[in-house]
Amino acid sequence: MPKLIEELKQDGGKTIQSFLCQNLITDITITKIPIVLGEGIPLFNKLPNDIKVKHLKTDSYKSGFVKLSYEVL
């Protein structure tokens, strides 16, 4: 299992992008953290089509984290 985790760390979101393009993801949870980053690896890089989602729920935490839940349409 550690080898898989290391590979996913280097992945840069390519697995998620691939799964989205093949309609293999039914829901998405995105957590916003109250930090502005100067650099980073984009989770959703270039996708061939827009992915339509429906907002299901938002949770806020005292830490400033905001969790957004979506259904992929």
Rosetta blueprint (number, residue, H / E / L):
1 M L
2 P H
3 K H
4 L H
5 I H
6 E H
7 E H
8 L H
9 K H
10 Q H
11 D H
12 G L
13 G L
14 K H
15 T H
16 I H
17 Q H
18 S H
19 F H
20 L H
21 C H
22 Q L
23 N L
24 L L
25 I L
26 T L
27 D E
28 I E
29 T E
30 I E
31 T E
32 K E
33 I L
34 P L
35 I L
36 V L
37 L L
38 G L
39 E L
40 G L
41 I L
42 P L
43 L L
44 F L
45 N L
46 K L
47 L L
48 P L
49 N L
50 D L
51 I L
52 K L
53 V E
54 K E
55 H E
56 L E
57 K E
58 T E
59 D E
60 S E
61 Y L
62 K L
63 S L
64 G L
65 F L
66 V E
67 K E
68 L E
69 S E
70 Y E
71 E E
72 V E
73 L L
